[in-house]
Amino acid sequence: MNLYEVSYHTWNNSFSDLNAHSELSVGISEEDAITKLKALKVKDCRDFTARKIEKVMGYEILVKQ
């Protein structure tokens, strides 16, 4: 398992532009982390991307189950 920062967009209140969001998710791969986060979000979220996080402030990240 790895830690990922998943970024996505939602429509603003007037549906004229998109708002950017990002959250942390864990998964075996980028696709797995995105799928897990998508299950928790409303259907109008779009443009999902994931970036693996390996280090924070010089410390290595270890995800255990």
Rosetta blueprint (number, residue, H / E / L):
1 M L
2 N E
3 L E
4 Y E
5 E E
6 V E
7 S E
8 Y E
9 H E
10 T E
11 W E
12 N L
13 N L
14 S L
15 F L
16 S L
17 D L
18 L E
19 N E
20 A E
21 H E
22 S E
23 E E
24 L E
25 S E
26 V E
27 G E
28 I L
29 S L
30 E H
31 E H
32 D H
33 A H
34 I H
35 T H
36 K H
37 L H
38 K H
39 A L
40 L L
41 K L
42 V L
43 K L
44 D L
45 C L
46 R E
47 D E
48 F E
49 T E
50 A E
51 R E
52 K E
53 I E
54 E L
55 K E
56 V E
57 M L
58 G L
59 Y E
60 E E
61 I L
62 L L
63 V L
64 K L
65 Q L
